[in-house]
Each structure stands twice: as structure tokens, then as C-alpha cells.
């Protein structure tokens, strides 16, 4: 996170609300470009993470404060969206679970806690993504260093190129977002960049692992009526069938979207469809196009 002051916001406390909003939005508009400039590194991280997860590894996020909470948000959305086990992507948060909602004094400086968390959870075939706007947070740095020692893949997300985190990580992703509207507030442009990068990495990894067919989230958990209706529509689109056929296939499949799509498309039983999916590693495209 840049320690420079933003010229455009020096007198922001004296401006009318419309101008305050304009300045914030003008700066927010720069974030997408800064993230786009790191496209190659993000894609590299996706491929390396997906390779490890495809062979039994897990993905860990490590962070403190705002960075840790942004990581927790991303991780929490993956199980219902892509049907993965909650242990598949986990967050090592400075200060533990309490810090997700409350500030924990001194937690981000606790290197011993980070080392202990990595030792307890991370293995050589895992991947760990450290997130720190400044690239200097002791907890995050200690987690990345320890993960490196264990042989895990490490990725660093920071907005400061000449930072320890960028130097320590196997893959450094550094969106140069520039000075914040409010100096020192990493929840603003830096936080937005972190969310964009994490969303991109986790979504692309799920695609690589076969949890997406076309642009449909075919492994989602159907937790309410809205999602159940959405799932039927996905079966219609994936299998190219009308709604009554999709509804019946969903019943036969026990509300499993992938299974229902195979049943509807191939006109086979649930058992036969399940065997086909298992034979193709759960990759729906391979089954439907076979």
C-alpha cells in the first residue's frame, strides 16, 4: 500500500458529498486496470494452485485485519458455489476466529502464531496465498516463509512491489493501485484489488478443476428455492432439454445438477450417469461430448 498522499483528496473533508463520491469513484476506476496488468502472474498462480489441488492438496489464505477478512469472504463462498468441502480452502487469520469480526490487539505482529498455524495445517503439496496490502505484515510474512520451508507453493498479493512479501513468495501478484483516497486505509483501493485478485484466482481454479461446465456452476449446493429453480435452468441449458425433462432429471438425480444434466442429455438412469461422471473425473463436458 502506497504511503504517498493522494493530491486529489487533500481537501476532501471540505468538499460537498458529490465531489467526495466523485474522487472515490475516480480512484476506484483505476483498480481494475492495476489488476489487469498482473494477468500473466494471476494465470500462473491459477495453474500452479490447480495442479496441487488436483492431486490432493489444499488451498490456504493467510492474512491479518482487512486482508484476512477479504480472504475469509472469498473462501466462505466457494463451498456453496462449487460444492467443495469447507476444508478445501481455509484461512489462517491473525488472531484466530475472533479476528474475523473484531480487532485483536497485536495479532498481525504474532509471527509465532503464524508459524504454528502453518505447521499444524499446511503440507508440501498444498498452496498458500499470503495477502498484505503493505507486503510487510509480520504474521503473513511468517506464514509464507514457513510454507516455503515446507515445500508448499506460495503466492503473495500486495500493492507494493519492493516489499518483503513480493520477494518471499514463489509468485508475486502486485497490482499498483497507488495512493489511497484516505491515507492508510487499506480497505479501499488495496482491498478492492485484493478481492478482485482472489475472486479471479478461486473462480479460475474451480474452472480448471471441473466444477464449471460452459459458464454454469454445475456443482453448486441447492440451499433454497431460488437456487433449486436456478439449478433446473442449468440442466435445461447444459443438456439442451425443456423444463419438464430437466425437472424430472433433477428428481432422479437427487438434486445433483451434474448428474441431472447427464441423465437428461443421455437419456440414461442415475446409476449409469453416475458411473459416467466417475469415469471422467466428474468433468461434465467430457461426459456430454463423449
N, C-alpha and C positions, 0 to 999 in steps of 0.2 A: 504494500500500500504506500503510495507516494506521500512523503512528508511535506511536500510543497503546498502552498496555499493557492486556491483557485482564484484567479483575478476576477472572474465574472461574479463571484459570490461574496466579495469582501464586504459589501454593504447590504447583504441580503436581509439583515434584521431591520432595515429601514424601508424596505420595499413593500409595495402592496402585494397581496396574495397572488394575483395573476402573474406578476413578474417572478415571484418566488417559484411558482409552479413551472413557469417557462424555463427558468435556469435549471431546475432539477431535471426537467424533461429533456432539455438540450444535452445535458451531460449523460443522462441515461441512454440517449440515442447513440452515444459513442461506444457503448459496451459491446453491442453485437459485432461491430467491426473489429474490436480488440480480440474478441473470442475467435472470430473467423480467421484472424491472422495466425492462430495456433492450430489450424485444421489438421495439418500433417501430423503434429505431435499427438493430438487427440486421437486420430485414427490409429496411430502406432500403439497408443495405450489400449485402445479397444481391442486390437488384435492380440496383444500380449496377455491382457486380462482374460479374454475369451478362451484363449488356448489353455490357460491354467484352470479355469473353471470347468472346461470341457473334460478335463482329466482328474476331476475330484477335488480341485482346490476351492477356496472360498475367497470372497472379496471383503476387505476391511477398509473402513474410512477412519481416519484419526484426525481429531481436531479439538479446538477449545473455543468456548464462547460462541460468537456468531457463526464461525466456520463449522464448529461441531454441530450446531443446531440445523444449519443448512444441509449438512451431510445426513443427519438423522431424518430429516424430511424426505430426502431422496431415497434413503434405504427403506423407510417405512412404507413407501408407495409401491415398492417392487413386488412383494408377495401378493397383494390383491390384484395387481395389474397383470402380472405374468405367471402367477401360480407357483412361484418358487417358495421354498421353505424359508421362514424368517431367519434361519441361521445361515442362509446362503450369502447374505450381505449384512455385515454387522458394523456397528460404530463403536470405536474406542474413544470415549469422551472424557476430557479432562474434568475431574470432579465427579465422575460417575453419573448415574441416572438422575440424581437431583439437579445436576447442572443443565439438563435439557430445558428446565423451566426456570431455574434460579441461578443467580451468580454465586459461584463458590470461590471464596477468597483464596488466592494463591494457587488455584488448581492448574492454571496454564503454565506455571513455573515448576510443577512437580515432575521432574524427569524420572525419578524412581518409580512413580506410579505408571508412567507410560511404558517403561521397560518391563515392569511386572505384567501389565496388561498384554503386551506383545508376547512375552514368554508364555503366558497362560493360554493364549488363543491362536497365535499365528504360527504356521508351519512353512517349510521351504517351498511347498507347491502352491502357496497362497499368493494373493496380491494385496498390497496395502497402499491406499491413496491418502497422502497427508495433505491437509488443507490449512493454509495460513496466509491471510492477506499480506502480511509483512514478510513472511518467509523466515521469521526469527522466533516464533513461539516455541519455548523450550520443550513443552510436552510433545508437540507434533514432531519436532526435530528428533527428540529422543526415540519416538516410536519408529520413525523412518530409519534412523541409524540402526536400531536393534533389528528391525525387519531385514535390513540389508545383511547384517551379520548372520541371520538365519538362512539366507539364500532366497527369501521371498522377493517377488517383483515389487519395486516401489515407484510410485508416481507422485510428483509434487505439484500442487496447484497453488500458485502465488501470483501476486501482481508486481513483484519486484524481481527483476532478472538477476541482479547481483546480490542474491540472498543465499543464506546457508541452505535453505530448503531446496532451491533450484540447483544448488551444487551437489547436494547429497542424494537426490532422487535419481533412479535409473532413467526416468522420463520426466522432464520438467515442462509443465504447461504454464505459460506466463502471459496472460492477457494484460497488456499495458493500458490500463484504464485511466491513468493519470490522476491528478489531484481530485479529492472528494469535494462535493459542494460544501459539506461541513467537515472541516479538517479533523481527521482521527476517527471518523465514523465509517468503519469497515462494513457496516450493514448496508451501505448504499451501493455505489458502483462496484466495489470489490465483491460484495456479497452477491450482487446480481450476476456478475461474471462467474463466480463460483457455482451458482445454481445452474447457469446455462451449461457450463462445462460438465458438471456432474450429471445433469439430465441427459446430455448428449452421450456421455460415456456409458451410463447404465442402460439407456434405451438401445444403443448400438450393440452393446454386449448381449442383451436379451435377443436382439435380432440374429446375431451370429450364432447363438445357442439354440435357435429354432423355436423360440417362444412367440414368433410372429409369422403369419402367413400373409403374403402380399403386404398390406398395411393394416391388418386386422390382429387385435390382441387375443389370439385364439386359446390362450391358457389362463384367461382371467378367472377370478373367483366370483361366483354369482351370489353376491350377498344381499341383494334386494330385487324388487320387482323391476326397477328401471334397468338393472344390469341383465336380468333374465330376458327382458324384451330385446335389449341390445344384442344379446348372445344369439337369439333366434335370427336376427337380421344378419349377423355374421355368418351363420350357417347358410342362409339364403345366398349370400354373396360368394362364399367360398365354394359351395357345391353347385351353384347355378340352378337352384330349385325354387319353387314357390313356397310361400309361407306355411301352408298346411303340411307340406312334406318336411320342412325344417322343424316345425313344432313337434311332429311325430318322432323325428330323428333325435331331437333333444330329449324326449321322454325315454326313448330306447337307450340313449347314451347316459342316462342318469345326470343330465345337465352338464355333460362334458362337451365343450364346443368342438374340439378337435375330433373326438370320437363321432359326434353327430355329423360333422361335415363328411367324414369318410363313409358313414352309413348312408347318408343321403346321396352322395355322389356315386358310390359304387353299388348301391342297392344290395348291401350285404348285412349280415347280422352284427350285433355289437361285439360278439366274441371274435368274429372274423376281422372286423375293423380294428379291434384292439391288437390282434396279432400282427396286422399290417403295420400299425404305428410302431409297435415294439421292434419289428424287424428293420424299420427305417429310423430308429433312434428318436422317435417322436416328431420327426420333421414332416409336417403336413404336406408341403409342396412335393416332396419326393413320393409320397403315397398317392396324392391326387393326380400326379402327372405320370405315374408308372403305367 
